[in-house]
Amino acid sequence: MGLRPPVERRPDRLRPQLHRRLADPAGQARHLLTGTAMRILALSAFGLALLASTSALALDGGFEKTADGVVITPANGPAKKVRLQVMSDRAIRVTASPTDTISVPPSLQVIAAPKTSGFTVEQVGGKVVLKAGKATAEVTLATGAVSFKDAAGKTVLTEQSRANFKPLTLDGKGFYAVSQRFNPNTDEGFYGLGQHQNGQMNYNGQDVELAQYNRAIALPFVLSTRNYGLLWDNNGITRFGDPTPYALASRDLKIFDASGKPGGFTAKYYINGELKLTRVEQDIDYQYLEDLPKWPAELTGPDKKPLRGAKVVWEGSVEGQVGGQQKFQLYSSSYAKLWIDGQLKIDRWRQNWNPWFHNFTAPMKAGSRHKVKVEWEPNDGYIALLHNNPIPAAEQKSLTLTSDVAHAVDYYFVAGENLDQVISGYRDLTGKAQAMPRWAYGFWQSRQRYETQDQLVGVVKEYRKRNVPLDNIVLDWRYWKDDSWGTHKFDETRFPDPKKMLQDVHGMNARFMISIWPKFYPTTDNFKELDAKGFMYKRNIEQGALDWVGPGYLNSFYDPYAKEARDIYWRQVKDNLKGLGVDAWWMDADEPDLHSNVDVAERTLRMGPTAMGPGAEFFNSYPLVHTTGVFEGERELDPNKRSFILSRSGFGGIQRNGVALWSGDVVARWDDFRDQISAGVNLSMSGVPNWTTDIGGFSVEDRYLRKEAQHWPEWQELNLRWFQFGAFSPLFRSHGEEPFREIWNLADEGTPVYESLVWYNKLRYRLMPYTLTLAGETYHRDGSMMRGLVMDFPNDLKVRNIDDQYLYGPAFLVAPVTQFKARSRAVYLPAGTTWYDFETGKAHAGGQTIQAAAPLNRMPLFVKAGAIVPTTEVQQYVGEKPNLPITLVIYAGQDGKYELYEDDGLSTAYQRGAYSRIPISYDDATGRVVIGARSGKFDGMQDKRIFKIRFIGGGAKPTDFDAAGDATVAYEGQPVVVVARKH
């Protein structure tokens, strides 16, 4: 929006006073001064006045009210203009520009428009105060620094000195690197930021890089325990925490070899246990493809790859130049271990093509040496030791965001009375979370991959034969001919009649999801159509990059940043697949993952230039625009159908596209399983409510592939523990490479593992009324299904850093078991309520840590007093028997309230008011239960229902699903009062 000159300047008030002093009321020259002298004096006085005016401006700055807020012209500091726009009564946008003209492109994340009423702007001393209702911003005129107050008038967020804008040029266009620090030395908890798999729950004091990658989802929205959120509106790579990117260790540290000589680590290369080469290496650096030629030439085979059976050991010591907590990352795949001063810090495995960062710290005094040892089995993998110096504690414990490619500092402040309101405010800005179809909350079976039509249909038949519930079967990649990626066509030799395949699946009341990629081989007609319009990225092909299929094929990804490109992509998918009856879309590799192991600079080149600008400018936003095309295309084709998209990557606003996210190609290891908990919770707290994992882990170690007897029990236990966690995730989905993940392939029928898998599968369906209510409220009340403990227990400081527990809705406290052979685990029960063990019904006081029983067949699960949990009988698929009785399981000890939500589960009519609510309340003192009058209606609604009431307390066992209820009532939509518990 353009500015309205002139800018209001307080110093202009000095000028009339100056003129009056110079005027002669008698109209005569002063007798002591000649006319010339008078003119000199007048000019000098005017100059002094002008100087005074300028000085006052330099001290005070100026401001201009605008239709949607205010623009400040700071007297000092890097920003030439600071614009505030009111987005709602609790959200304010701040744009700090390095130039006199505020020029930022339209936001991809935010779709809300600024408000033009309902706020006030006034000057108070040297500040401009903008009040938007429940949020207030104060801007210092001298510097342009902004601070924010909540509805109670408490300051919750304050900018520190703004960093200098650093100009750069990309593709001939001008940009800036920007950074902004808030709240130094704060004790608040920070959450959100998308999905990051380093076991981080509370980000305060930690460093997080927001860069899309397989398993990492960059979503630049952070929440605080002070009940505000900050949405950083930048589409490129962003860092939370330390503004300095991590780099190879030698940048910051002096490195010494095993004998103490400076210059690098002693590297020893072994082949099948025999030492073949010893040399000194400045760094541990096989991080990217371009680094692999550093491998000793004498230890490579004809294919120029490391010989089989290779192992590398690096030993030496490091010396920091800055004292404090030294910050390290070991970037690795395959087997890697790292010790510092004899202490094992890292012991990880990843598939060799999919390395990632593992964070750790070590205290070191400046100038002191510390021993380092790293062992690595390459197996065509990657490794690098990275480091960042300590920074002052006040800076490390702050909210700091840094982006390397920007037009300005641009962010949105969102206030709330609690974290749910903050998430709601985020969705007000970026779009409502679409309700998912009801079947999406049932059990999904997937595999990498079903190779034939008969295989896939046969799996659905087997689930139905075994009476194990199933709602969705998934067909992963490579259903096409190997040389035809991007055709969206089946290989007819393996899938001779795809339409019949889907008819067979639908005939068994299951749904069908299929994998579609934004990737194309240049030999396909679809590539040629997109390329003819300029909508294909070309550098991947120009570089001769071959993929991993068969002999390897040239390939690239399309550019979705032009609407025409998105329309073409959707039409190609629709023409080839939609007509078969596909129910949902699995949009894989949409980081985009052109090649996993090229460096970031090369990645930015291969994913651009986009139709909107350089790849680096839009690095993180690809999944948002890519899914937009499919969502809008399907909505236009069938406006009344609930779309469902599963995406591997996400960005701010993606929830408005009917998208669920999953945690990528995680590995089947206990430590990676544990990392899923904080990854899922923080993703949910980022405003995206629907999330899932590959239950059991996608990639597995050879010891499991060989199905060795000594390792098979661990494989089964890992899958069972992950399955128990999956039953209490927003989406319940089994997927991975071999060994196959169908329940009967994990364990034989009749064994404890099999029986527990089936028990949790059926428990998911018993809890379906509860889960579908949670799901409906993600749209209507901006709810979150997977909840950080801090959301419901903000006053209990002990919950802030707990990274292996969470809430499933308001009732359930979930504590997954993430250690092999563990048969108990410590569980912290948040203060302020009583907690019931879901298995036994035993009550525990909150505010304490207990050692909870965790036999192999059960996961520790607790329900808070006062909870009302609606359950039903097991169905083979969601919606099979809509008129089944609902049992209201009431956990005594506190009063309780609940609203049972229902809609048709398949259409978009819920957005037009077609849904119902049934309020339920419980008075603990009297045992009185009121099932209130139903509000609303929808097509297919059950006008009459049977409600059973069952109380938990005094020894009742929650999992005794066949126990008689304490009361049974017929409900026809009018209030029913029941007193069912004796006192």
N, C-alpha and C positions, 0 to 999 in steps of 0.2 A: 504494500500500500504506500502511495506517495506521501511525502511530508508536506505540511502546509506552512510555507514561510509567512511572516518571519518567525524565527525561533524566539520564544519568550526569554528575555535576559533581564534579570533584576538590576544589573549595574547601569542600565540606561537611565534610571531615575536620577542619577547624579548630574546629568547634562543640563536640565533647566536651572538647577541651582547655580551652576557655573555661569550660565548665560546671564542670570540676574546680577551676579557679582560684577560682571564686565560692563553692564549697561550704565549709561549716565542719564538719570531721570530728567535733568534740566536740558538735555540735548546739547550741552557744551563740553568741549574738551577739558579734561582736568588740567589746571593751570601749571602743574609741575611737570607735565609730560607733553612733548611735542606730538604731532600727529603720527610721525614715523615711529616714535617710541611706543605710542599707544598700539600701533599695529603690531609691533614686535612683541609687546606684552600680551596682546590678545592672542597672537599665534602661539606664543609660548604657553600661555594658560590653557589654550585649547589642546595643545599637545600633552600638557600635564594631565588634563582631564581625560583625554583619550587613553593615556597610559594608565590612569587610575581605573578607567572602565575596563581596560583589558586585563589589568591585574585582578580586579574583582571577578571577572569571568574566569580567569585562570584558577582562582581560589574556589569559586562556587559552581561553575558550569551553568548549563541552562537546560530547559526542558520544554516540550511541546505536548499538549494533550492531543490525542488522536481519537478517531471514532471507536477504536477497540482497546485503547489503553494510553500509553504515553511513550515518547521517545526522549531520551536523555542525551545531551551532548556533554560528556564529562570534560572537566577542565584538564585532567591529567590521566595518565595511564594509557595502555595500548589500544583500548577500544575508542574509536572515534564516535560511535553511536551505540547506545544500548536501548533496545526496544522491548517493551513489555506489552503483551497482548493478553487480554482476559479470555480464557477458553470456557470457563464455567465458574460457578460460585466457589469452587475449590481448586481450580487449575489455572495456572498463569504460565505463559510462554515467555522465555527470555532469549533474546538474540543480541549478542555483542559482536559488533562488526569492526573489522580493522580499517574500514574506509568510511567516508562520509555518506556513502550510499549503502543502505542495507539491501543486499542482493543475495538471497538464498533461494534455491530451487524449491518447488512444491514438495512437501513432505510425502514420502512413500508410506511411512508408518501411520501418521495422523490423518484422519479423514474429517475430524470435527472442524467447524468453522469458528473463528473468534466471535465473541459476543460484542454487541454494540450498545448494551445498556446494563443496568444493574451493578454498576461499580462507580467508585469515586476516585478522583485524583486531587491531591492537595500537597502544598509545600509546607513542611514543618522544619524550620531552621534550615540546615544545609542538606535536607533530604526531601525526596519526593515520595509520598506514600500513596500506594494504589491499593484500595480495598475492594475485594471481589466478593465479599460475603463471608465465606468460611476460610478464606485465605487472604493474607495481606502481604504485600511486597514493599520493602523500603529500599530506595536507591540513593546512595550518597552522590550528590552532585559533583563533588570534587573528583571522584575516581570512577564513578559508575558501578561500584560494588553493590550487589543486591543481597538482601537478606529477607527471610520469610518468617511469618508468624502464623500460628494455627488459629483456630476459631476462638480459643481462649486467650489469645494475645501473647502466647509464649513463643519466643524465637526458637525455631527448630532447625533452620538451615541458613548458613551464612557463607557467602563467597569470600575467599581470601584474595590477596593480590592476584590479579589476573596475569597469567603468563603472557609473554610476548607472542605475537602471531609470527610464525616463521613461513615466509613465502616459498612456494615451489611451483614448478610448471610440469604439467602432465598433458601429453597429446596437444601441446601448444596452448593449453588453457591454464589460467592462474588459480592456485589454491593456497591454502595455509595449513600448517600443522598447528593444532590448538590444544590447550590443556586448561583445566579449571579445577582448583582445589576448594573444598568446602570443609567446615567443621574440623579444624586440626585438633589432634589429641582427644578425640571423642570416645566415649564409652558405649555408644549406641551399637546395636546389632544391624548388620546389612545383609540383605537377602535378594534373591532374584537373579538377574543377569543371564537368564537362559539356563543352559545345561552344561555343567562342567564336571568332569569325572576325576577329581583329585581328593575326594572325601571332604570337600569344603561345604560347611553349612553356613556358618556366620563368616562373612567375608571381611569383617573389620580387621585390619592389620595384614591382610593377605593381598596377593597380586593375582589378577585374572586377566588373561588376554581374550578379548572377544573377537574371534576369527572363525568363520564357519569351517568345519572339518568333520569328517566322519567321526561321530561320537561327541563332538562339541557343537553346541547351538548358541550362537551369539544373539542375544536379545538385550539391548542396552537400556533395561529398566531395572532400577534398584530401589528396594524398599527399606525403610528404617523403622526401628522400634520406637522412634519418636512420632510414628504415624504420619509419615509423608513418603512420597515416592518421587523419583527423578527419572524422567524419560529423556535420554540423551539422543537427540535427533541427528544422527550421523550414520551413513550407510557403509562406511569403511571400517577397517580394522581399528579397534578401540581398546585401550588398556584401562582397567580399574586398578587403582593402587599406584605403585611406582610408575611414574611417567616414562622411565628409561626402559627400553626393551632389553630382555635378557640376551646375552651374547656368549660366545665361547669363553671358557674360563680364563684364558690368558689375557683377555682384555683388561681384567681387573686384578688378577692374582699373579703373583710370582710363582712359577711352577718349577719344581726341582725333581730330578730323576731319583731312582732308588738309592743311588750312592750319595745324594745330596748336592749334585752339581746343578746349577741353574740351566734352564733352557727347555724343559719339557718332561713328560712322564717317560719312564722306561716301559716300552711296549714289548711284550713277548708273545710270539705267534706260535701256536701249537697245531699240529695236524695229528689227529687220533692219539693225543697225549704226548707226542714227541715234539720237543722244542725245535723249531725250524729257523727262527729268526728273532734277533733282539735288536731293537733300535730305539732311539729317543724321538718322541713326537711332541711337538709344541702343544697340541690339544688332542683330546679324544674327539674325533670329528669325522664320522661317516654319517652325517645327518641327512643328506639329500642325494639324489641320483648323481649330481655333478661332483659329489665328494668321493664316490666309489673308486675312481681311478687312483686314489691315494693308497689303495690296498697294495701290498707288496707284489710286484709283477711276478716274482719268482714263486709266489704261492697261489697263482691262479691257474685254472684249467684252460682247455681250448676255447671255452665260451667266455673267457676273461672274467669269470666269477671266482670267488674264493673257493678253494678246494673243500670238498666234503670233509666233515670231521674237524673243522677249524675251531679254534678257541683262542681268544686274545685276553691277556692279562696286562693291565696298566698299573704301575706302582710308582709312587713318588710322594711328594708333599706339596702343599700349597701354603702361601703366605699372603694374608690380606693386608692391604694398605690402609683399610678403614676398619676399626674395631666394631664389634657388635654381632648381631645375628646375620651370618652370611647366608645369602639366599641362593639355592641351587635348583637346577632342574636336570634330571637325567632323561634325555629323549632317547627312547629305545624301542626295539622290537626284538623278537626271539627271547632267549634267556639272558637276563642281565642282573648282576648283583653289584652293590657298591657299599664300601665301608669307609668311614672316617674315624681315624684313631682307633681302629679295631671294632667300632660299633657298626653293625649292619644297618644301613639306612634304607636300602632299596633291594627288593628281591621280587622281580616281576617277570612275567612272560606275556608277549603279545605275538599274534601272527606276524610273519616276517614282513609282510607288505603294508602293515598298518601300525606304524610306531606312534607313540604319544609321549607327552611330558609327565614326569612324576616329580612332584615338588618335595623338597626337604630343606631344612635349615640346620646350621651348626654354629654355635657361639665360638667366636675367635677374637683374640686380641690383635690389634694392629702390630704387625712385625713378628708375630708368632707363627711357627710352622706346625702343620697338621698333616698326618699321614693320610693318603688316599689310595684305595685299591679298587679296581673295577675288573670284574670278570664278565666276559661276553661270549656267547656262542652265536656267530653271525647268521648262518642259515639264510643267506641272501637278505639279511635284515639291515637295520640302521641303528646308529647310536651317536650321541654327542653329549658332552658335559657342558652345561650352560650355567651362567652365574650372573648375579646382580649384587652390587655393593649394598650394605645397609644404608638406610637413610634415616634422618632423625625420627624419633618415635612419634613426634607430633605430626609429621608428614605421613608416616606409614599408617598411623591410626587416624586416617581422615577419609573423606569421600573425595577421591580424585579420579577424574576421567580425562583421557588423552586420546586424541585422534590424529593420525598422520596426514589425512587428506580431508579438508573441510573448506567451507566458504566463510564460516563464522563459528563462534561458540553459540550453540543452539540447543536449548533444552526446555522441558516442561516440568514445572513443579506441581505436584498433586498432594493436597492435604486430605486428611480423613480423621475420623474419631477412633478408628481402629484399622488394622491392616486389610480387612475385607473391604472397607470403604476406599482405601487407597487403590486396591486392585480394581474396584468398580470405577474409580476415576480414570485409571489407565484405559479401561475398555470404553469409557465415554469418549476418550480421545481417539482410540485406534479401532473401535468397532466391537460390537457385541460378539460373544462366543456363540456360534451357531449350535443349536441342539443337535446331537447326533442321533441317528436312527437307533431304536431300542435294541436291535439285534447286536449292535456294536459292543454292548456291555455284557454279552454272553461270552462263551469260550471260543477262541479262535485256534485252529490248528494250521500250522504252516511248516514248511520244510525248505531247505536249500538243497534240492528242489524236487518237485514232482515232475518226472521226466516224460510221463505219458498220460493220456486221457484216462486210461483204465486205472492207473495208480491213484490219481486224484479222486475219482469217483469211488474207488474202492475204500479209501480212508473214511469218507463220509458214511458209507455202508457199514463199515466196521464199528464206528461210534454208535450208530443207531442199533446195530445188532447187540452191542454190549450194554445198551441203555445208559451210556455216558453222555451227558448233555454236550451239544455242540451247536454253534450258531454260524460260524464262518469258516470257510476253507479258502486258503490263499495260494495262488499260483505265482511263484517267484520268477525271476528273469530266465532267459534262454529258452522260452517256449517257441521262439522263432528259429529259423535255420541259422546256422552259425555265421554265415556271411551276410546276414540280412538284418542286423541290429538297426532299429528305427523304422522298420516296415509296419510294426504293430500287427504282424500276421503270424499265425501259427504254422509250425512245421507240420504239414499234413501227414507225414509219415508217422508221427508220434501222437498227433492230435487230429485224427481224421475227420471229426465232426464236432467242432467246438460248440456249436449251438446245442447239439444234443447233450454234450457234457454239462452245459449249464442247466439245461432242462432237467437232467438227472439230479443235479445238485438241488435245484429248486423243488423238485418233486419230493425230496427228502426233507424239505423245510429248512434248508441251510442256505446261506448266502455265499456269494463268490466275489473275491477281490483279486485283482490282477496287477502285476508290476508294470509300470510304464516309466520310461526314462526320457530325459531331455537330450539323449545321445543318439547320434546317427552315423552310419557308414556312408561315405560319399558316393557309393555305388547305388544307393537306394533312391527311389523316386521322391520320397519325402524329403531327403536331404536336398535333392536338386531343386525342388519347389521352393524350399526355404532359402536356399543359397541364391537362387535367381533374384530374390527380393533383397538380398544383402543381409539375411537374418541368420547366418551361420558364422560362428567364430572360426577363424581360419588358421590361427597360429599353431594349434595342436597338429594339424595336418602338415603345415609348412615345416614343422620341426621333425616330421616323420615319426611321431609318437604312435606306437602300436599298442593295442590293448592285450589282454591276457587270454583271449579266446582262440583256441586252436593255434594256428601259426601266428596269430596276432594280426589285427586289422587297423588301418588308418581310421580315425574317428574324430568327431568333435561334437560340441553341444550347440544348441540353437540359442539365439539372443531373444529373451522374452520381453525386453524393455520397450518394444514397439507393440502396440495393440494388435496390429495386423499380424505380427509374428505369433502372438498368443492365439489369435483366431485361427490361423492356419494350423498350428499345433493341435488345437482342440478338434478341428474338423478332421484331421488325419486320424486322431484317436477315435473319434465318434464313428467315422465311416468304417473303420476296420474292427472295432471292438464293442462299441456301445450297443449296436443292434443285436448283439448276441445275448444281451441280458445281463451284462456286467453290473454288479451292485455297487462296487466301490473301487477306488483307485489308490494304488500304492505307488507314490511318486518318489522313487528312489534316487539317491546320488545327486540331489538338487542343491549341493553346496555352491557351485557345481564341482563335482569331482572329476575333472578332466584327467588328472593323474595325481595319485595320492602323494608321490614322493619327490616332486619338483619343489624348489624353494618358493617362498611366498612371492618374491618379486616376479618369478616366472609365472606363477599361477595368475597373478593380476594381469599379465600380458595375454595369457591364453584365454581368459574369460572377458575379453574385450577386444577392441573398443565396443561398448554397448551403444544402443540407439540413443541413450541419454548422456553418455559421457564415458570417461576412462574406466577400465575395469577396477582400478584401485579405488575410485570414488564410490563404486557400488558393490564392493567386495562381499558384504554380508547380506545383501537384500535379494539375491537371486531367488531363494525359495518363496518369498512373498509374492513377487510378480509372476513367477512360474505357476504357482497354485491358483493365483487369481484368474488366469485364463481358463483353467479347467473348471473351477467353481462357477464362474460367471457363465461359461458355455453350457454347463449342465443345467444351471438354474434357468437359463433362457430356453433350453430345450424342454424342460419339465419344471415349471415354477413351483409345483406343489410337492416335489420330491426332496427329502432330506439327503443332501449329498454327503458323502463321506470320503475324505482324503487322508491317507497316512503318508506323512512326509518325514524324510530323514533329517531335514534341516528346517529351521524356522527363523522368524524375524518378527520385530514388533508389528502387531496387527494381524498376524497370520491366523489368529483364532476366528476372524470374521469370514474366513474362506472355508469354514467347515473342516478344518484340519486338525488332526491329532498328530502328535510327534512321538518318535521312539528314539531310544538311546544309541542307535547305530550298531555297528558290528563289534559289540563288546565280546570279551573272551570268557571262556568257561573257567574262571578262577575265582577263588573265594574273595580275594581282595577286590577284584572287579565287581563282583556281586555286591559287596558292601558299598562300593562307590555309587551304585545305582540309587541308593536311598537318598542321599543328599542331592544327587543329580535330579531325581524326579521331583523332590520337594521344592527345590529352588526353581525348577522349570515351571511348576504349578504356581508358585508365588510370583512368577514373572507375568502371570495373567493368562497362561494357556492351560486350560483345565484338563485336557485329555492327553494322556501320556501312557506309554508302555515300554517294555523291554523285550529283548529276545530271552524268554525264560530258558535258563540253563546256559546262556551265553552262546553267541553265534559261532565263534571259532574255538576249536578244541586242540589240546596237545595230542601228540602222537600216541601217548600212553593210553589215551581213551579211544582213539581211532582203532588201535590194535585190540581193543577190548580185553586187555590183559586182566587176568583174574584178580591180581593183587590191587589193581586200580579201579575195577568196576564198582565196588561198593562206594568209593568216593564219588564216582560219576553219578551214581544213583542218588546219593545223599545231596550232592550239589544241586541236582535237578529238582529234587523234592523240596529242598529249602527255598529254592528260587520260585518254585511253583506256589508254595505257601504265600510268599510275598506277592506273587502275581495275582493271586485271588483277591488281594486287597490293594491292587493298583487300579487306576481309573479304567484301563483296558487290560484284558486278561488274555494274553497271547503267547503261544509256544512257537518258537522258531529257532532254527540253527542248522549248521552243517551236520554231517554224520558225527556220531551215531544218531539215528532217526529219533524224533522227539514225540511221536505218538505215545500215548500212555502205555500201550501194550509193548512198545519197543523199549520203554524205559525200565519196565519191571513185569514179571509174570503175574498173571491174575492169581489172587490168593496170598501174595506176599505182602508184608507190611508196607513196603514202598508203594506198591500198586494200590492197595486199599486206601492209603493216605492221599495219594493223588486223586483218586475218585472222590474221596470225602471232601476235599477242598474244592474240587470241581462242582460238586453238588451244593456245597455251602454257598458258593457264589450265586447259584440259582435260588437257594432259599432266601438269600438277602436281596433279591432283585427289586422288591418294592422300595427298599432303602436306597439301593444304588440308583434306581431310575429317578427317585426324588432328588438325590444329589445332582444327577445329570440334568434334570429339568431346571434346577435352580442355578446352574451355571449360566443359563441364558436370562432367566427372569430376574434373578437377584445377584447376578455377577458372582456366583458362588465358586468355591474351589473344592474339589473332591479330595485331593491329596493335600494335606495341610501341615505346615510346619508347626511344631508345638508352640512356638512363640505367637502364633495367630490367636490361639484360644486361651493361652496363659501368659499374657504379656507382663504380668507383675511377678512372675516366678523367674528370677534371673538365672536359675540353674538350667533352664531349658534352652537358653540361647545358643549354646555350642554343641548340643546333643545332635550328632550326625547319623545315628543309626536307629532312630525311632521317628514316628510321625503319626498323624491322625488321619483316619479314613472317614471323612465327614466329621460331624461334631461328637459322635458317640464312641468310636473305636480308637484305642491306642494300640498301634501295631509295632511289634518289636521283632523283626526278622532275625533268624539265626544265621550268622555269616561265618562260622568257624566249623571246620570238619570235626566230627565226633563230639561236638558240644551237646550236652544234654541239659544244660541250664544256661542262663545268661543274666547279667545284671540289667535291670529295667528301672528307670527312674519314673515314678508316678507323680505327675505334676501336682502342685499344692492347690488347695481350695476345694477339693472334692474327694469323695470316696471312689475307689476303683474296684470293679468286680473282675475276677479271673473268668474269662469266657468259658474255659473248659470246666472248672470246678464250681464256680459261683461264689468262691471265697472272697470276702471283702477285705480291702487293704486301704489304709488311710493314705491320702496324698501327701506329697512333700517328702518322700523317702525313696531310697533305692532298695529294691528287694532282689533277691536271687530267685528268678522265676524258673519254674520247671519247663524244660523244653525237650521232652522225649522225641524221638525221631519222627513220630507221626503227628506232632503238634508244634505249632509256633506260638510263643507267648502273645496273648491277645487279651486286652482289658477293655471294659466298658465302664463309662463313668456313671455314677449314681444320678438318677433323674432322667437318664436316656430312655426314649421310647423308640424301639427298633421294630419296624414292620417286617415280617417274614412271611413266606408262603411255602407251599409244597414244591418239591423238585419237579421241574419241567424239562423236557428234552430240548427245547429251544424257547427263547423268550416269546411270550404271547401264545404259547400252545394252548393254555387253559386259562383264559382271562377271568373266569368267574370263580377261581379257587378261593377258599377262605384266606383271609389275612390274619395272622397272629401278631398281636401287639405285645412284644416282650418289653416289660417295664421294669427298669432297674431301680429298686426302692432306695430310700435314704435321702432323697431330695425331691422337691417338686419338679415336674417336667412338662415341657410343651413340645409339640411336634405338628407339622403339617404334611400330610400325605399328598404328594403331587402326582397327577396322572394326566397323560394326553394320549393321542392315538399312536404315538411312537414312530410314525413313518412319514407323515406329511409335514408341511410347513404351516399348517393351520394354527399351531401353537403361537405363532407370531401375530396371529389375528385374533387372539383371545380364546381359542378353542382348547381349553384345558380346565381341570378341576382341582380344587384343594379341599381337603377334609381336615379341619383343625382337631387336635387331640390334646387334652391336658390331663395332668395327674396331680392330685393333692396328696402329699405323703402323709400328712397328719391324719387324714380320714380314710385313705385308700380309695378316694372317689376318682373315677375316671369319666371324663366327658368327651364323647365323640360328637363334635359339633356339626352344625349344618354345613352341607356341601355347598361350595360356591363354584360357579362355572359349569360348563359342560363341553362335550366334544363328541363327534361321531364315533360310535362303538363303545361309549361309556357304559359301564355296568351300573344300572340304576339301583340294583339291590346287591348287597354284599353281606357276607357273614364275617364278623370280626370275632376272633377269640382273644382273650386277654390272659396273659400269663405274667406273674410277678417273679422277679429274681431277687432273692434276699432270704436270709434265714435258712440257707442250705440248699435252695433249689439249684439244679444244674442246668445252665443255659443250653447245653448241647443235647439235652434229652428232648429231641424234636418231636417225639411221639407222646410226650407226657400230656396228660389231660390239662386243659386250660383252667384257669380260675373262674372264668366266665365266658359265655358265648352269647352274642347278641346279633339280631338281624337288623341291618341298617339299610334305610331307604332314602337317605339324604337329609333326614331331619335329626335334630339333636337326640342323643341317647346318653343317659346318665347311669353309670354302673358303680356300685360299691362292692368291690370284689375281694378285698383283702381284710382279714380280721386283725384287730389290734388287741 
